[in-house]
Amino acid sequence: MTDEHLAIIVLAAGQGTRMKSRLPKMLHPLAGVPLVGHVLATARALDAAHVLAVVRHERDLVAAVIERDFPGTVVVDQDDVDGTGRAVELAAAALPEGFEGEVLVLNGDVPLLDADSLREFLAQHRATASEASVLSARYDDPTGYGRIVRDPSGRFDRIVEQKDATAEERAIDEINAGIYAFGAAALRDQLANVTTDNAQGEKYLTDVIGLLRAAGSEVEAVPVAEPWLVAGVNDRAQLSETAARLNALIVRGWQLNGVTIEDPATTWIDLAVAIEPDVTIRPGTQLKGATVIATGAIVGPDTTLVDCEIGERAEVKRTDATLAVIGADASVGPFSYLRPGTVLDADGKIGAFVETKNAHIGAGSKVPHLSYIGDTEIGVGSNVGAGSITANYDGVNKHRTTIGSHVRTGSHGVFVAPVTIGDGAYTGAGTVVRKDVPAGALAVNVAPQRNIEGWVRQHRAGTAAADAAEAAAEAAGVTESDDRSPASPVEGQ
């Protein structure tokens, strides 16, 4: 149910220079979701009547992602005046005229703060009827953060920044997490009084807290349950730390939901992944994007799946797959490479060192070894011999190969597309198939084998091969005159 008295402002205008990246900080992925997406998802979970995101750096890129993933979010452009105070001032001005509820201010680079924690924060803010509340945290090492200074009775007094703090204040372990709840009217009134009269020439949102206190308004500081919930991401090291924390939560959640994860430390799972109970995930596995895994499947070890569907009881090991569909009881790997458009039906097999692309392999059909199957349709119950290649590219266009049902192709075959192998047909080993093979036919095009006796001793004299051949001839009682042959067609011109 929509909370008509709640507006949420997400600050996403910062440049994030410490990321040292061409990609805006707000768009760096975390468990498959852009950094700012985590915060906007939390905002949506709170059912606020109004959600606004303030953008500036790489405005078009950031705004496009917000509007695509979170339609209905109001995008507010920050002008040339720097500072969080200015960002909130512009967003507050974009709220409907007459809005008098609470305004919750979130930072777009604090992705782990969950909706339940914010609900508790808002509940306490509303219960105290304060004009403002500050979310705080207790850190073992608070260096660099603004400290929460409380009066002798324990009530909030002020925020003091590290550079301005006395030695006694620096010893305080409670810090300002940069998350605020305001009464809309009080916020608007005091934002008008915030100036850029400071060393950085910025409008600071913390100045609103000081102005409210100076006006005699009540401000509360509410400690968060766990300090890591409000950890910000300012550089790649912090992004990695946050990713590890979030992944541990995701993995544990799936374990508690009935999924066996043998090595949580080497298993990475994106937020959009869906896994049914009784799936087994083996070490070194990455499940990315919108991958879905059905009950009883075994995935890994050393497997990466991106936007894949894995059927019941299927087994996928040491495989890299993207946009592939694996049917029930099918087998993939080891060392398989499944490119987009691969569909393996129930009981099928894609084996060792096989690459597939835009290929549909029917129920019970197998491509067991060392093959490339691209732009191909294979029926049911067929077997493709080791070392087979569908030659799908003529240098300009891609063409399809169709292999029927219950086909048996010999090893080291090449299928020059477009070509069709009829149901029940066979191809001999080493066959290059350039024209259609009728159902039930055998296709062969290998020339009769010719053995040129004595060729090695005549043309490779003095080599280890020649010595071995001579020793074998002597053991067999063959004299030199017995194995003389005409000049080789390869050498001797």
VMD Tcl script that draws the C-alpha trace (Angstrom):
set ca {
  {0.00 0.00 0.00}
  {1.41 3.37 -1.02}
  {2.60 5.57 1.83}
  {1.19 8.94 0.76}
  {3.15 10.69 3.51}
  {6.58 9.50 2.37}
  {8.94 10.87 -0.27}
  {12.38 9.40 -0.89}
  {15.29 11.30 -2.41}
  {18.22 9.24 -3.73}
  {21.46 11.17 -4.19}
  {23.14 9.91 -7.38}
  {24.88 12.99 -8.78}
  {28.44 12.40 -7.58}
  {31.34 11.90 -9.94}
  {32.98 9.11 -7.94}
  {36.53 10.08 -8.91}
  {38.06 7.52 -6.55}
  {36.62 4.71 -8.68}
  {39.03 5.85 -11.43}
  {36.58 4.61 -14.04}
  {34.98 5.74 -17.27}
  {31.80 4.07 -16.06}
  {29.83 6.28 -13.64}
  {30.14 5.02 -10.08}
  {26.38 4.66 -9.81}
  {26.38 2.15 -12.66}
  {29.10 -0.18 -11.43}
  {27.50 -3.63 -11.11}
  {26.99 -5.34 -7.78}
  {25.46 -8.83 -7.88}
  {24.19 -8.06 -11.36}
  {22.51 -4.76 -10.43}
  {23.91 -1.23 -10.87}
  {24.96 0.32 -7.58}
  {22.17 2.88 -7.60}
  {19.68 0.15 -8.50}
  {20.06 -1.44 -5.08}
  {19.10 1.82 -3.40}
  {16.17 2.46 -5.74}
  {14.92 -1.10 -5.21}
  {14.96 -0.47 -1.47}
  {13.11 2.80 -2.00}
  {10.46 1.01 -4.06}
  {10.07 -1.61 -1.32}
  {9.10 1.17 1.10}
  {6.08 2.03 -1.09}
  {6.80 5.75 -1.01}
  {4.38 8.01 -2.84}
  {7.29 9.85 -4.45}
  {10.78 8.61 -5.36}
  {13.25 11.09 -6.81}
  {16.81 10.55 -7.98}
  {19.22 13.48 -8.28}
  {21.76 13.07 -11.11}
  {24.53 15.12 -12.70}
  {27.76 13.28 -13.60}
  {27.21 11.33 -16.85}
  {23.61 12.40 -16.48}
  {22.23 10.72 -19.61}
  {23.77 7.32 -18.86}
  {22.62 7.27 -15.25}
  {19.16 8.64 -16.03}
  {18.64 6.08 -18.80}
  {19.30 3.18 -16.43}
  {17.05 4.64 -13.74}
  {14.19 5.23 -16.15}
  {14.60 1.75 -17.70}
  {14.80 -0.22 -14.46}
  {12.68 1.96 -12.18}
  {9.99 3.65 -14.24}
  {8.07 6.24 -12.30}
  {11.17 7.57 -10.56}
  {11.42 11.34 -10.99}
  {14.88 12.25 -12.29}
  {16.09 15.62 -10.96}
  {19.10 17.36 -12.50}
  {21.55 19.00 -10.13}
  {22.84 22.34 -11.37}
  {26.33 23.84 -11.08}
  {26.02 24.39 -7.34}
  {27.80 21.55 -5.58}
  {26.82 19.68 -2.45}
  {24.26 17.33 -0.99}
  {22.30 20.25 0.39}
  {21.78 21.63 -3.10}
  {20.80 18.20 -4.44}
  {18.12 17.81 -1.77}
  {16.98 21.40 -2.29}
  {16.32 20.75 -5.99}
  {14.59 17.44 -5.30}
  {12.40 18.97 -2.59}
  {11.35 21.64 -5.07}
  {10.27 18.90 -7.47}
  {7.86 17.39 -4.94}
  {4.18 18.14 -5.44}
  {3.12 21.47 -4.04}
  {1.70 21.04 -0.58}
  {3.47 17.78 0.25}
  {3.84 17.81 4.03}
  {4.94 14.28 4.86}
  {8.39 12.89 5.65}
  {11.35 13.10 3.31}
  {13.84 10.24 3.51}
  {17.27 11.01 2.00}
  {19.36 8.05 0.82}
  {22.78 7.85 -0.79}
  {23.02 6.05 -4.12}
  {26.35 4.49 -3.15}
  {25.11 2.76 0.03}
  {23.67 -0.44 -1.46}
  {23.33 -2.78 1.53}
  {20.89 -0.76 3.62}
  {17.70 -2.80 3.52}
  {14.05 -1.82 3.61}
  {13.41 -3.35 7.04}
  {16.15 -1.24 8.64}
  {14.75 1.87 7.03}
  {11.21 1.02 8.17}
  {12.49 0.88 11.77}
  {14.32 4.17 11.27}
  {11.19 5.85 9.91}
  {9.04 4.40 12.67}
  {11.32 5.87 15.33}
  {11.45 9.20 13.51}
  {7.67 9.38 13.42}
  {7.27 8.20 17.00}
  {9.43 11.02 18.35}
  {7.78 13.70 16.19}
  {11.27 15.11 15.52}
  {11.87 17.58 12.73}
  {14.81 15.46 11.63}
  {16.45 12.10 12.39}
  {19.96 10.97 11.54}
  {20.86 7.35 10.98}
  {24.09 6.58 12.82}
  {26.47 3.64 13.21}
  {29.15 2.61 15.65}
  {32.53 1.87 14.07}
  {35.60 0.42 15.73}
  {37.61 2.88 13.62}
  {35.53 6.01 12.96}
  {38.40 7.92 11.34}
  {37.24 10.22 8.57}
  {33.56 10.24 9.51}
  {31.49 12.97 11.10}
  {30.85 12.12 14.77}
  {27.50 12.14 16.54}
  {27.87 14.24 19.68}
  {25.26 13.61 22.36}
  {24.47 15.66 25.46}
  {24.93 14.28 29.02}
  {21.46 12.75 28.88}
  {22.31 10.85 25.72}
  {20.20 12.93 23.36}
  {21.52 14.12 20.01}
  {23.36 17.43 20.21}
  {25.26 17.96 16.95}
  {27.39 16.48 14.18}
  {31.06 17.41 14.19}
  {33.29 16.65 11.21}
  {36.63 14.89 11.68}
  {38.65 17.98 10.75}
  {36.78 20.12 13.25}
  {36.64 17.62 16.11}
  {38.55 17.91 19.36}
  {40.60 14.99 20.63}
  {37.70 14.03 22.90}
  {35.22 14.19 20.01}
  {37.47 12.11 17.76}
  {37.31 9.36 20.37}
  {33.56 9.04 19.77}
  {32.77 5.84 17.85}
  {29.25 6.83 16.72}
  {29.30 8.27 13.22}
  {26.89 10.02 10.90}
  {25.82 7.48 8.24}
  {24.52 10.20 5.90}
  {20.94 8.90 5.90}
  {18.28 11.36 7.05}
  {14.56 11.69 7.66}
  {13.05 15.18 7.66}
  {9.68 16.77 8.05}
  {9.06 18.28 4.60}
  {8.13 21.75 5.82}
  {11.10 22.08 8.17}
  {13.43 20.78 5.46}
  {12.24 23.35 2.93}
  {12.50 26.19 5.44}
  {16.07 25.41 6.48}
  {17.37 24.53 3.00}
  {16.67 28.14 2.07}
  {19.15 29.19 4.78}
  {22.01 26.90 3.72}
  {24.88 28.78 2.05}
  {28.07 27.91 0.20}
  {30.15 29.87 2.69}
  {32.72 27.15 3.34}
  {36.11 25.98 2.08}
  {34.57 23.75 -0.60}
  {31.97 26.25 -1.79}
  {29.23 23.61 -1.42}
  {25.80 23.43 0.17}
  {26.01 20.78 2.87}
  {22.96 18.82 3.96}
  {24.47 18.51 7.43}
  {24.06 22.27 7.76}
  {20.30 21.71 7.86}
  {20.77 19.64 11.00}
  {22.77 22.43 12.61}
  {20.19 25.06 11.62}
  {17.35 22.95 13.03}
  {19.17 22.53 16.33}
  {19.95 26.25 16.46}
  {16.23 26.92 15.98}
  {15.42 24.67 18.94}
  {14.02 21.80 16.87}
  {14.33 18.21 18.04}
  {16.73 15.98 16.11}
  {17.23 12.30 16.87}
  {20.19 10.04 16.09}
  {19.13 6.42 15.55}
  {21.90 3.76 15.51}
  {21.63 1.11 12.79}
  {21.71 -2.55 13.89}
  {24.90 -3.45 11.99}
  {27.51 -0.92 10.83}
  {28.11 -2.67 7.50}
  {24.54 -1.83 6.47}
  {25.54 1.79 5.90}
  {28.97 1.19 4.36}
  {29.44 3.35 1.28}
  {31.24 2.47 -1.95}
  {33.82 5.07 -2.91}
  {36.52 3.03 -4.64}
  {37.12 -0.40 -6.17}
  {38.37 -1.87 -2.92}
  {35.15 -0.92 -1.13}
  {33.14 -2.22 -4.10}
  {34.86 -5.59 -3.74}
  {34.30 -5.68 0.01}
  {30.63 -4.81 -0.43}
  {30.24 -7.42 -3.17}
  {31.69 -10.11 -0.91}
  {29.36 -9.12 1.94}
  {26.30 -9.11 -0.31}
  {27.26 -12.40 -1.94}
  {27.63 -14.06 1.45}
  {24.09 -12.95 2.29}
  {22.76 -14.24 -1.05}
  {24.50 -17.59 -0.71}
  {23.29 -18.07 2.85}
  {19.75 -17.22 1.78}
  {19.79 -19.98 -0.85}
  {21.30 -22.45 1.62}
  {18.47 -21.76 4.03}
  {16.06 -22.30 1.13}
  {17.26 -25.86 0.55}
  {20.14 -25.42 -1.89}
  {23.41 -27.28 -1.26}
  {26.34 -24.92 -1.82}
  {29.51 -26.87 -1.19}
  {31.93 -23.94 -1.04}
  {30.29 -20.57 -0.33}
  {33.64 -18.79 -0.56}
  {34.02 -19.63 -4.28}
  {30.37 -19.44 -5.29}
  {28.98 -16.17 -6.67}
  {25.27 -15.66 -7.27}
  {23.55 -12.61 -8.74}
  {20.39 -11.25 -7.16}
  {18.15 -12.15 -10.13}
  {19.13 -15.84 -10.10}
  {16.40 -18.33 -9.13}
  {17.28 -21.74 -7.66}
  {14.86 -24.47 -6.61}
  {15.42 -26.68 -3.53}
  {17.68 -29.73 -3.77}
  {20.00 -28.15 -6.31}
  {23.72 -28.76 -5.69}
  {26.21 -26.01 -6.47}
  {29.82 -27.18 -6.51}
  {32.94 -25.04 -5.93}
  {34.06 -22.34 -8.33}
  {30.61 -21.62 -9.76}
  {29.25 -18.25 -10.90}
  {25.52 -17.86 -11.52}
  {24.88 -14.60 -13.32}
  {21.97 -12.62 -14.69}
  {18.54 -14.25 -14.74}
  {19.77 -17.85 -14.53}
  {17.14 -20.36 -13.38}
  {18.03 -23.80 -12.00}
  {15.41 -26.50 -11.42}
  {15.33 -28.99 -8.58}
  {17.82 -31.84 -8.52}
  {20.28 -30.20 -10.91}
  {24.01 -30.29 -10.22}
  {26.05 -27.29 -11.34}
  {29.83 -27.09 -11.18}
  {32.57 -27.26 -10.32}
  {34.22 -24.38 -12.18}
  {31.13 -23.31 -14.10}
  {29.80 -19.93 -15.22}
  {26.17 -19.60 -16.28}
  {24.80 -16.31 -17.60}
  {21.05 -16.00 -18.22}
  {20.67 -19.78 -18.55}
  {17.85 -22.24 -17.80}
  {18.85 -25.56 -16.27}
  {16.26 -28.34 -16.10}
  {15.52 -30.86 -13.38}
  {18.34 -33.30 -12.59}
  {20.57 -31.88 -15.31}
  {24.31 -31.84 -14.67}
  {26.54 -29.03 -15.89}
  {30.23 -29.17 -15.00}
  {33.28 -27.10 -15.97}
  {31.21 -25.18 -18.48}
  {30.87 -21.58 -19.68}
  {27.34 -20.91 -20.94}
  {25.37 -17.81 -21.91}
  {21.69 -17.68 -22.87}
  {21.47 -21.46 -23.08}
  {18.60 -23.80 -22.16}
  {19.47 -27.22 -20.75}
  {16.68 -29.78 -20.48}
  {15.85 -32.22 -17.72}
  {18.36 -35.05 -17.13}
  {20.72 -33.58 -19.72}
  {24.50 -33.57 -19.32}
  {26.95 -30.80 -20.21}
  {30.72 -30.76 -19.86}
  {33.41 -30.89 -18.85}
  {35.06 -28.01 -20.70}
  {32.04 -27.10 -22.82}
  {31.35 -23.66 -24.27}
  {27.68 -22.88 -24.85}
  {27.04 -19.65 -26.70}
  {23.71 -17.85 -27.01}
  {20.88 -19.77 -28.63}
  {21.97 -23.22 -27.49}
  {19.06 -25.48 -26.55}
  {19.74 -29.02 -25.31}
  {16.58 -31.04 -24.82}
  {15.90 -33.67 -22.16}
  {18.43 -36.51 -21.82}
  {20.75 -34.84 -24.32}
  {24.51 -34.49 -24.00}
  {27.06 -31.84 -24.86}
  {30.40 -33.32 -23.91}
  {34.04 -32.49 -23.46}
  {35.52 -29.63 -25.49}
  {32.34 -28.98 -27.46}
  {31.32 -25.49 -28.57}
  {27.73 -24.75 -29.56}
  {25.99 -21.64 -30.86}
  {22.41 -21.07 -32.01}
  {21.92 -24.83 -31.98}
  {18.93 -26.96 -30.99}
  {19.93 -30.46 -29.95}
  {16.94 -32.77 -29.59}
  {15.95 -35.11 -26.81}
  {18.44 -37.89 -26.23}
  {20.85 -36.61 -28.89}
  {24.53 -36.37 -28.12}
  {27.51 -34.32 -29.19}
  {30.05 -36.02 -26.94}
  {33.52 -34.80 -27.92}
  {35.68 -32.14 -29.52}
  {33.11 -30.59 -31.86}
  {31.72 -27.26 -33.06}
  {27.96 -27.20 -33.63}
  {26.71 -23.81 -34.82}
  {23.47 -22.76 -36.52}
  {22.27 -26.34 -36.33}
  {19.08 -28.30 -35.73}
  {19.50 -31.90 -34.50}
  {16.56 -34.23 -34.06}
  {16.03 -36.85 -31.35}
  {18.27 -39.79 -30.54}
  {21.13 -38.77 -32.84}
  {24.85 -39.08 -32.18}
  {27.44 -36.70 -33.64}
  {30.89 -38.26 -33.89}
  {33.99 -36.84 -32.25}
  {35.71 -33.94 -33.97}
  {32.71 -32.89 -36.05}
  {32.24 -29.39 -37.41}
  {29.23 -27.66 -38.87}
  {30.83 -25.25 -41.34}
  {28.16 -22.59 -41.05}
  {29.93 -19.53 -42.50}
  {30.72 -19.00 -46.20}
  {32.65 -15.80 -45.61}
  {29.59 -13.60 -46.07}
  {26.53 -15.31 -44.60}
  {25.70 -17.88 -41.94}
  {23.82 -21.03 -43.01}
  {22.09 -23.81 -41.09}
  {22.75 -27.50 -40.84}
  {19.85 -29.86 -40.20}
  {20.58 -33.30 -38.79}
  {17.55 -35.54 -38.44}
  {16.53 -38.02 -35.79}
  {18.47 -41.23 -35.03}
  {21.37 -40.13 -37.21}
  {24.88 -41.48 -36.67}
  {27.73 -39.37 -37.99}
  {31.28 -40.65 -38.15}
  {34.20 -39.03 -36.40}
  {35.92 -36.01 -37.92}
  {33.03 -35.09 -40.17}
  {32.48 -31.67 -41.71}
  {28.98 -30.51 -42.64}
  {29.16 -27.66 -45.15}
  {25.97 -25.67 -44.60}
  {23.33 -25.36 -45.84}
  {22.93 -29.11 -45.74}
  {20.42 -31.65 -44.42}
  {21.08 -35.15 -43.07}
  {17.92 -37.20 -43.25}
  {16.44 -39.30 -40.44}
  {18.30 -42.53 -39.73}
  {21.20 -41.68 -42.04}
  {24.87 -42.45 -41.39}
  {28.04 -40.68 -42.44}
  {31.46 -42.30 -42.60}
  {34.48 -41.16 -40.63}
  {36.20 -38.16 -42.17}
  {33.33 -37.38 -44.52}
  {32.91 -33.85 -45.83}
  {29.17 -33.53 -46.45}
  {28.48 -30.94 -49.16}
  {25.06 -32.09 -50.31}
  {21.95 -33.41 -48.63}
  {21.95 -37.01 -47.39}
  {18.64 -38.86 -47.86}
  {16.98 -40.60 -44.91}
  {18.57 -43.98 -44.22}
  {21.53 -43.39 -46.56}
  {25.24 -43.74 -45.86}
  {27.37 -40.77 -46.96}
  {31.06 -41.40 -47.62}
  {33.59 -39.59 -49.73}
  {36.93 -40.91 -48.53}
  {39.30 -42.17 -51.29}
  {40.60 -45.77 -51.00}
  {43.67 -46.00 -48.79}
  {47.02 -46.57 -50.52}
  {50.09 -47.90 -48.63}
  {53.53 -47.16 -50.16}
  {55.84 -49.77 -48.70}
  {59.37 -48.73 -47.72}
  {58.70 -44.99 -48.16}
  {60.17 -43.98 -44.79}
  {63.48 -45.81 -45.29}
  {63.85 -44.33 -48.76}
  {62.89 -40.75 -48.01}
  {63.61 -40.32 -44.28}
  {66.86 -42.25 -43.97}
  {68.75 -41.64 -40.74}
  {65.70 -40.63 -38.75}
  {64.37 -42.42 -35.69}
  {61.34 -43.39 -37.75}
  {63.56 -45.03 -40.37}
  {65.54 -46.88 -37.70}
  {62.34 -48.16 -36.11}
  {60.96 -49.25 -39.49}
  {64.20 -51.11 -40.31}
  {64.18 -52.87 -36.95}
  {60.57 -53.92 -37.47}
  {61.39 -55.22 -40.98}
  {64.33 -57.23 -39.69}
  {62.19 -58.71 -36.95}
  {59.64 -59.71 -39.55}
  {62.32 -61.19 -41.83}
  {61.73 -58.70 -44.63}
  {64.81 -57.91 -46.79}
  {65.55 -54.53 -48.29}
  {64.64 -55.74 -51.76}
  {61.28 -56.97 -50.55}
  {59.95 -53.53 -49.64}
  {61.30 -51.34 -52.41}
  {58.54 -49.22 -53.89}
  {58.10 -46.70 -56.67}
  {59.13 -43.10 -56.06}
  {56.91 -41.29 -53.63}
  {54.21 -39.08 -55.05}
  {55.13 -36.66 -52.26}
  {58.87 -36.40 -52.86}
  {61.40 -37.36 -55.52}
  {60.23 -35.16 -58.40}
}
mol new
graphics top color blue
foreach p $ca { graphics top sphere $p radius 0.5 }
foreach p [lrange $ca 0 end-1] q [lrange $ca 1 end] { graphics top cylinder $p $q radius 0.2 }
display resetview
